[in-house]
């Protein structure tokens, strides 16, 4: 499983499967091989949904935003 955290306060916001993470990883730009954080906003979540993201992944990302316009998330593989 992959755990997703709010980068600003290190709060766990959800877990996603390896398959969901692969989709996310393919659609986000990484700055380096060690990059483990992503910028997230509602436009991005909507674009991922339109690109065919798993509904569970969209639910975790939407929950992470929690009504905010934008945020940074980080991930860890457990």
C-alpha positions, -999 to 999 in steps of 0.1 A, spaced: 0 0 0 10 36 -6 2 61 22 -6 97 12 2 125 36 -6 162 38 29 177 33 21 208 54 14 190 86 24 154 79 -11 141 85 -21 108 69 -49 115 44 -54 81 29 -40 49 14 -40 38 -22 -31 6 -40 0 1 -61 -22 2 -92 -37 35 -82 -2 49 -74 11 38 -108 -17 59 -124 -9 88 -102 28 85 -108 23 84 -146 3 117 -145 25 138 -122 58 153 -129 87 144 -106 116 168 -102 141 140 -94 143 103 -87 140 110 -50 109 132 -54 81 120 -32 57 149 -32 32 163 -56 13 196 -59 -25 190 -59 -55 211 -67 -91 205 -77 -84 210 -114 -58 183 -112 -81 159 -94 -108 166 -121 -82 160 -149 -72 127 -133 -108 116 -131 -113 125 -168 -82 105 -177 -98 74 -161 -84 73 -126 -99 48 -102 -128 63 -82 -111 53 -50 -80 73 -59 -101 103 -67 -119 99 -34 -86 99 -15 -73 130 -33 -106 149 -30 -107 141 8 -71 152 11 -80 186 -4 -108 189 21 -122 220 4 -89 237 0 -79 251 -33 -45 235 -34 -20 216 -13 11 195 -15 10 158 -8 38 133 -2 37 95 -4 55 66 12 54 29 3 46 7 33 
